[in-house]
Amino acid sequence: MDRFAAACSERELKVATGNKDQAKVSAEAAAMFADVFGRAPDGVWQAPGRVNLIGEHTDYNEGFVLPFAIGHTAKVAIRLRADNTARLISSYGDEGLVTVDLTRLAPSNMHGWTAYPLGVAWVLAQQGIRVPGFDLFLDSSVPNGAGLSSSAAIESAVALALNDLTGAALTRQELVLVGQRAENEVVGAPTGILDQSASLLSSEGHAVFLDCRSRHVEQVPLDLTLAQLVVLAVDTRVSHAHATGDYAARRASCELGAEVLGVPTLRDVSVNELSEAAGLLDDETFRRVRHIVTENDRVLSTVAVLAERGPAAIGPLLTASHLSMRDDFEISCPELDLAVETALANGALGARMTGGGFGGSAIALIPAASEAGIRQAVQTAFAHAGFRKPDIFAVTPAAGAGRIS
């Protein structure tokens, strides 16, 4: 298992750089699979993490989101078996080889990182798809707990692999729902469809404009290189988890707000109706509602501005989104606020936290010529504040999930 041990030791480098050479990635994953299982995999699939450009917590309110896939990906090498046994191993940590009986899977007995691939297998079985046993090796360069959807990347890669290998012939839109159901019912995170949609439906050089009610998708051009811009991701290394109470509490507030206002979801409330809503809701619920309503409006404005004026003009919308998440939805943290404030003070056009909040990453839209200076400024600010050293890296709109061998 020499290659597997090497993969574990090199994981930090992969997280920092991502993986772009698909042939090399595929060959490495296949070789590590063979080291563990003694034979070649049936194939290798990968699915990306994502940055959400704008549109936070709007997905489960049937609103609008605008994410894009990034070059950091989860890779799975899989081979089907003739029995009902699944054997899984990952370069993530020291759990070693995990062996389970697929006929005994239930949401209550799936835990740790294996809940993501096994959750997908369980959902497919619940939908009447025969999933035989399989051997699986997982490696990932998506930072765990950084708000970049490492879990959805795993779910999407496994869903695509099992869909191909079993001949289930599900569409990518259907696989989005498979991943979401695994996240909701197995992992216990009450998330919407944003993350899996970004991982499965993205195309290189574009953001995904998604209507979470109709599930209509549009590819929005986002050529940062042409505009001489960079999106810098700042992983604060403050880990978060969607399956904890804070995320669920925000969703409950949104559902309460919709119930009091007499609408199916907050998607159905306009900015012009907020003044009336203020008189019907308690202060906290109103602020939660105001974030969702104004965030939906900001997503639509961002799509329009990108089409009319290009990415250099969307900065103020990104910053306004962060202020709304900080003050109204209250999902930021000191590290995220410092990253945003420092980037803006040093020339960023706009900045915001990205992801579910309570830690994770911030993004900053910056002129390419300012990248080195802003990186250094953020690192210095974190050191002076006594925070952990952040991981800082550029992200560009990448292709969605696919089979790479």
C-alpha positions as CSV (number, residue, x, y, z in Angstrom):
1,M,0.0,0.0,0.0
2,D,2.9,2.3,-0.6
3,R,1.0,4.6,-3.1
4,F,-1.9,4.9,-0.6
5,A,0.5,6.0,2.2
6,A,2.0,8.5,-0.2
7,A,-1.4,9.8,-1.1
8,C,-2.2,10.4,2.6
9,S,1.1,12.3,3.2
10,E,0.6,14.5,0.1
11,R,-3.0,15.4,0.8
12,E,-2.2,18.9,2.1
13,L,-0.4,19.8,-1.1
14,K,-3.4,18.6,-3.1
15,V,-5.8,20.7,-1.0
16,A,-3.6,23.8,-1.6
17,T,-3.3,23.4,-5.4
18,G,-6.2,21.3,-6.6
19,N,-5.7,18.8,-9.5
20,K,-5.9,19.8,-13.1
21,D,-4.1,17.0,-15.1
22,Q,-6.9,14.6,-15.5
23,A,-4.8,11.8,-17.0
24,K,-2.3,12.0,-14.2
25,V,-5.1,12.1,-11.5
26,S,-6.8,9.1,-13.1
27,A,-3.6,7.1,-13.2
28,E,-2.7,7.9,-9.6
29,A,-6.2,7.0,-8.3
30,A,-6.3,3.8,-10.3
31,A,-2.8,2.8,-9.0
32,M,-3.8,3.5,-5.4
33,F,-7.0,1.5,-5.9
34,A,-5.0,-1.4,-7.2
35,D,-2.6,-1.2,-4.2
36,V,-5.4,-1.5,-1.8
37,F,-7.7,-4.0,-3.6
38,G,-5.3,-6.0,-5.7
39,R,-7.0,-5.3,-9.1
40,A,-7.8,-2.4,-11.4
41,P,-11.0,-0.3,-10.9
42,D,-13.8,-0.3,-13.4
43,G,-13.2,3.4,-13.8
44,V,-12.3,6.7,-12.1
45,W,-14.7,9.6,-11.7
46,Q,-14.2,13.1,-10.3
47,A,-16.5,15.9,-9.2
48,P,-15.6,19.4,-8.2
49,G,-16.2,21.5,-5.1
50,R,-17.7,24.9,-5.6
51,V,-17.6,28.5,-4.8
52,N,-20.9,30.2,-4.5
53,L,-20.5,33.6,-6.1
54,I,-23.7,34.9,-4.6
55,G,-27.0,33.5,-3.3
56,E,-26.6,32.1,0.2
57,H,-29.3,30.0,2.0
58,T,-31.7,30.9,-0.8
59,D,-31.7,27.4,-2.3
60,Y,-33.9,25.8,0.3
61,N,-36.2,28.8,0.1
62,E,-36.8,28.0,-3.6
63,G,-34.8,31.1,-4.6
64,F,-31.9,31.9,-6.9
65,V,-28.2,31.0,-6.6
66,L,-25.1,31.6,-8.7
67,P,-22.2,29.1,-7.9
68,F,-19.4,27.9,-10.0
69,A,-17.3,24.7,-9.9
70,I,-13.6,25.0,-8.9
71,G,-10.6,23.0,-9.9
72,H,-10.4,21.2,-6.5
73,T,-12.1,17.8,-6.9
74,A,-13.1,14.6,-5.2
75,K,-11.9,11.5,-7.1
76,V,-13.3,8.0,-6.7
77,A,-12.0,4.8,-8.3
78,I,-14.7,2.1,-8.1
79,R,-15.0,-1.6,-9.1
80,L,-18.3,-3.5,-8.8
81,R,-18.4,-6.7,-6.9
82,A,-20.5,-9.9,-7.4
83,D,-21.8,-9.7,-3.8
84,N,-23.5,-7.2,-1.6
85,T,-20.4,-6.0,0.2
86,A,-19.0,-2.5,0.0
87,R,-15.3,-1.9,0.9
88,L,-14.3,1.7,1.1
89,I,-11.0,3.5,1.9
90,S,-10.0,7.1,1.7
91,S,-6.8,9.2,1.9
92,Y,-8.7,11.5,4.3
93,G,-7.5,10.0,7.5
94,D,-6.6,6.9,9.5
95,E,-9.9,5.0,9.5
96,G,-8.4,2.3,7.2
97,L,-10.6,0.0,5.2
98,V,-14.3,0.1,6.0
99,T,-16.4,-3.0,5.1
100,V,-20.2,-2.9,5.1
101,D,-23.2,-5.1,4.0
102,L,-25.2,-3.0,1.6
103,T,-28.4,-4.9,2.4
104,R,-28.2,-3.6,6.0
105,L,-27.7,0.1,5.2
106,A,-30.0,2.6,7.0
107,P,-29.5,6.3,7.7
108,S,-28.9,5.5,11.4
109,N,-25.9,3.2,10.8
110,M,-23.9,5.4,8.3
111,H,-21.3,7.6,9.9
112,G,-18.1,9.5,9.2
113,W,-16.9,10.1,5.6
114,T,-18.4,6.8,4.4
115,A,-21.9,8.3,5.0
116,Y,-21.5,10.3,1.8
117,P,-20.8,7.4,-0.7
118,L,-22.9,4.9,1.2
119,G,-25.7,7.5,1.5
120,V,-25.7,7.8,-2.3
121,A,-25.9,4.0,-2.7
122,W,-28.7,3.8,-0.2
123,V,-30.7,6.5,-2.0
124,L,-30.3,4.8,-5.3
125,A,-31.6,1.5,-3.8
126,Q,-34.5,3.4,-2.3
127,Q,-35.4,4.5,-5.8
128,G,-35.5,0.9,-7.0
129,I,-32.0,0.8,-8.6
130,R,-30.1,-2.4,-8.0
131,V,-26.7,-1.4,-6.5
132,P,-24.3,-4.4,-6.2
133,G,-21.4,-4.5,-3.9
134,F,-18.4,-2.3,-4.8
135,D,-14.8,-1.5,-3.8
136,L,-14.1,2.3,-3.6
137,F,-11.0,4.4,-3.1
138,L,-11.6,8.1,-2.4
139,D,-9.1,11.0,-2.7
140,S,-10.0,14.7,-2.6
141,S,-8.3,18.0,-2.9
142,V,-11.5,19.9,-1.8
143,P,-10.7,21.3,1.7
144,N,-12.9,19.6,4.3
145,G,-15.1,22.0,6.3
146,A,-14.1,25.0,4.3
147,G,-17.5,25.8,2.9
148,L,-16.5,24.6,-0.6
149,S,-18.8,21.6,-0.7
150,S,-16.4,18.8,-0.1
151,S,-19.4,16.6,0.8
152,A,-21.3,17.3,-2.4
153,A,-18.2,16.6,-4.4
154,I,-18.0,13.1,-3.0
155,E,-21.7,12.5,-3.4
156,S,-21.7,13.7,-7.0
157,A,-18.6,11.7,-8.0
158,V,-20.1,8.5,-6.5
159,A,-23.6,9.2,-7.9
160,L,-22.1,9.6,-11.4
161,A,-20.0,6.5,-11.0
162,L,-22.8,4.2,-9.8
163,N,-25.2,5.7,-12.4
164,D,-22.7,4.7,-15.1
165,L,-21.8,1.3,-13.7
166,T,-25.3,0.1,-13.0
167,G,-26.8,1.5,-16.2
168,A,-29.4,3.4,-14.1
169,A,-29.5,6.1,-16.8
170,L,-30.5,8.9,-14.4
171,T,-30.1,12.4,-15.8
172,R,-27.7,14.8,-14.0
173,Q,-30.6,16.8,-12.7
174,E,-31.9,13.5,-11.1
175,L,-28.5,12.8,-9.7
176,V,-28.5,16.3,-8.0
177,L,-31.6,15.1,-6.1
178,V,-29.9,11.8,-5.2
179,G,-27.0,13.7,-3.6
180,Q,-29.3,16.2,-1.9
181,R,-31.4,13.3,-0.4
182,A,-28.2,11.6,0.8
183,E,-27.2,14.9,2.5
184,N,-30.6,15.4,4.0
185,E,-31.6,12.0,5.2
186,V,-28.3,10.2,5.8
187,V,-25.9,13.0,6.8
188,G,-28.6,14.9,8.5
189,A,-27.8,18.3,6.9
190,P,-31.0,20.2,5.8
191,T,-29.4,21.6,2.6
192,G,-30.9,22.6,-0.7
193,I,-29.8,21.7,-4.2
194,L,-27.1,24.4,-4.7
195,D,-24.0,22.3,-4.0
196,Q,-24.8,19.2,-6.0
197,S,-26.1,21.4,-8.9
198,A,-22.8,23.3,-9.0
199,S,-20.8,20.0,-8.9
200,L,-22.8,18.2,-11.6
201,L,-24.1,20.9,-13.9
202,S,-21.2,23.4,-14.2
203,S,-19.2,24.1,-17.4
204,E,-15.8,25.6,-17.6
205,G,-15.7,29.4,-17.7
206,H,-19.2,29.8,-16.5
207,A,-21.3,30.3,-13.3
208,V,-24.5,28.3,-12.9
209,F,-27.6,30.5,-12.6
210,L,-30.1,28.1,-10.9
211,D,-33.7,28.7,-10.1
212,C,-34.2,26.4,-7.2
213,R,-38.0,26.2,-7.7
214,S,-38.2,25.3,-11.3
215,R,-34.6,23.8,-11.3
216,H,-34.0,25.7,-14.6
217,V,-30.3,26.2,-15.2
218,E,-28.5,28.8,-17.3
219,Q,-24.7,28.9,-17.9
220,V,-23.6,32.5,-17.3
221,P,-20.2,33.4,-18.8
222,L,-17.6,34.4,-16.2
223,D,-14.3,35.0,-18.0
224,L,-12.2,36.3,-15.1
225,T,-8.9,36.1,-17.1
226,L,-10.2,38.3,-19.9
227,A,-11.3,40.8,-17.3
228,Q,-7.9,40.6,-15.6
229,L,-9.6,39.6,-12.4
230,V,-9.0,36.8,-9.8
231,V,-11.4,35.3,-7.3
232,L,-9.3,34.6,-4.2
233,A,-10.6,32.1,-1.7
234,V,-9.6,32.5,1.9
235,D,-10.2,29.3,3.9
236,T,-10.3,30.6,7.4
237,R,-9.7,27.0,8.7
238,V,-12.7,27.6,11.1
239,S,-14.5,24.3,10.4
240,H,-18.2,24.2,10.0
241,A,-20.8,21.5,9.7
242,H,-24.3,21.8,8.1
243,A,-25.6,19.0,10.2
244,T,-25.4,21.1,13.4
245,G,-28.1,23.1,15.0
246,D,-27.2,26.6,13.7
247,Y,-27.9,25.8,10.1
248,A,-31.2,24.0,10.9
249,A,-32.2,27.0,13.1
250,R,-31.8,29.4,10.1
251,R,-33.9,27.1,8.0
252,A,-36.6,27.0,10.7
253,S,-36.6,30.8,10.9
254,C,-37.2,31.0,7.1
255,E,-40.0,28.5,7.3
256,L,-41.6,30.4,10.2
257,G,-41.4,33.6,8.3
258,A,-43.0,32.1,5.2
259,E,-45.8,30.6,7.4
260,V,-46.6,33.9,9.1
261,L,-46.5,35.8,5.8
262,G,-48.8,33.3,4.2
263,V,-46.5,32.3,1.3
264,P,-45.2,28.9,0.2
265,T,-41.6,30.0,0.6
266,L,-39.7,33.2,1.0
267,R,-39.1,33.1,-2.8
268,D,-42.6,34.6,-3.0
269,V,-41.8,37.7,-1.0
270,S,-40.5,40.8,-2.9
271,V,-38.2,43.5,-1.6
272,N,-41.2,45.9,-1.8
273,E,-43.1,43.8,0.6
274,L,-40.5,43.9,3.4
275,S,-41.9,46.9,5.1
276,E,-45.2,45.2,5.5
277,A,-43.5,42.0,6.7
278,A,-41.7,44.0,9.4
279,G,-45.0,44.6,11.1
280,L,-45.9,40.9,11.2
281,L,-42.7,39.3,12.3
282,D,-40.5,39.4,15.5
283,D,-37.2,41.2,14.9
284,E,-35.0,38.1,14.5
285,T,-37.4,36.4,12.1
286,F,-37.7,39.6,10.1
287,R,-34.0,39.9,9.7
288,R,-33.7,36.3,8.6
289,V,-36.5,37.0,6.0
290,R,-34.9,40.2,4.9
291,H,-31.6,38.5,4.1
292,I,-33.3,35.9,1.9
293,V,-35.5,38.4,0.1
294,T,-32.7,40.8,-0.6
295,E,-30.2,38.0,-1.4
296,N,-32.5,36.7,-4.1
297,D,-32.7,40.3,-5.5
298,R,-28.9,40.5,-5.4
299,V,-28.5,37.2,-7.4
300,L,-30.8,38.5,-10.1
301,S,-28.9,41.8,-10.2
302,T,-25.6,40.1,-10.4
303,V,-26.7,38.0,-13.4
304,A,-27.9,41.2,-15.1
305,V,-24.7,43.2,-14.3
306,L,-22.5,40.4,-15.6
307,A,-24.4,40.4,-18.9
308,E,-24.4,44.2,-19.2
309,R,-21.1,45.4,-17.7
310,G,-19.0,42.3,-16.9
311,P,-17.5,40.8,-13.7
312,A,-15.6,44.0,-12.6
313,A,-18.9,45.6,-11.8
314,I,-20.4,43.1,-9.4
315,G,-18.2,43.8,-6.5
316,P,-20.6,46.0,-4.5
317,L,-23.3,43.3,-4.8
318,L,-20.9,40.7,-3.3
319,T,-20.0,43.0,-0.4
320,A,-23.7,43.8,0.3
321,S,-24.3,40.1,0.4
322,H,-21.7,39.7,3.1
323,L,-23.1,42.5,5.2
324,S,-26.5,40.9,5.0
325,M,-25.2,37.5,6.1
326,R,-23.2,39.1,8.9
327,D,-26.0,41.4,10.3
328,D,-29.3,39.9,9.2
329,F,-28.7,36.2,8.9
330,E,-25.9,36.2,11.5
331,I,-23.9,33.3,10.0
332,S,-20.5,35.0,9.8
333,C,-17.6,34.8,12.3
334,P,-14.7,37.1,13.2
335,E,-12.3,35.3,10.9
336,L,-14.6,35.6,7.9
337,D,-15.3,39.3,8.7
338,L,-11.6,40.0,9.0
339,A,-10.8,38.3,5.6
340,V,-13.5,40.4,3.9
341,E,-12.6,43.7,5.6
342,T,-8.9,43.2,4.9
343,A,-9.4,42.3,1.2
344,L,-11.6,45.3,0.7
345,A,-9.2,47.7,2.4
346,N,-6.4,46.5,0.1
347,G,-8.1,46.9,-3.2
348,A,-10.7,44.1,-3.6
349,L,-13.7,45.1,-5.8
350,G,-16.0,43.1,-3.6
351,A,-15.8,40.3,-1.0
352,R,-18.1,38.0,1.0
353,M,-18.2,34.8,2.9
354,T,-19.3,31.8,0.8
355,G,-21.1,28.7,1.8
356,G,-23.4,27.9,4.7
357,G,-21.5,30.0,7.2
358,F,-20.3,29.7,10.9
359,G,-16.8,29.3,9.5
360,G,-15.4,28.1,6.2
361,S,-14.2,30.4,3.4
362,A,-14.5,34.0,2.1
363,I,-14.0,35.0,-1.5
364,A,-12.7,38.3,-2.8
365,L,-13.0,39.6,-6.4
366,I,-9.7,41.3,-7.0
367,P,-7.6,42.8,-9.9
368,A,-5.1,40.2,-10.9
369,A,-2.3,42.7,-10.4
370,S,-3.3,43.0,-6.7
371,E,-3.3,39.3,-5.9
372,A,0.1,39.1,-4.1
373,G,-0.5,42.2,-2.0
374,I,-4.0,41.1,-0.9
375,R,-2.7,37.6,0.0
376,Q,0.0,39.1,2.2
377,A,-2.4,41.6,3.8
378,V,-4.9,38.9,4.8
379,Q,-2.1,36.6,6.1
380,T,-0.7,39.5,8.2
381,A,-4.1,40.5,9.5
382,F,-4.8,37.0,10.7
383,A,-1.4,36.7,12.4
384,H,-2.0,40.0,14.2
385,A,-5.4,38.9,15.3
386,G,-4.0,35.6,16.7
387,F,-6.1,33.5,14.2
388,R,-4.9,30.3,12.6
389,K,-3.0,30.8,9.4
390,P,-5.5,30.8,6.5
391,D,-5.2,28.9,3.3
392,I,-5.5,31.3,0.4
393,F,-5.8,30.2,-3.2
394,A,-7.3,31.5,-6.5
395,V,-10.3,29.7,-8.0
396,T,-11.6,29.8,-11.5
397,P,-14.9,28.5,-13.0
398,A,-14.2,24.8,-13.8
399,A,-16.0,22.0,-15.5
400,G,-18.5,19.8,-13.7
401,A,-18.3,16.2,-12.7
402,G,-17.3,13.5,-15.2
403,R,-15.6,10.2,-15.8
404,I,-11.9,10.6,-16.3
405,S,-11.0,6.9,-17.1
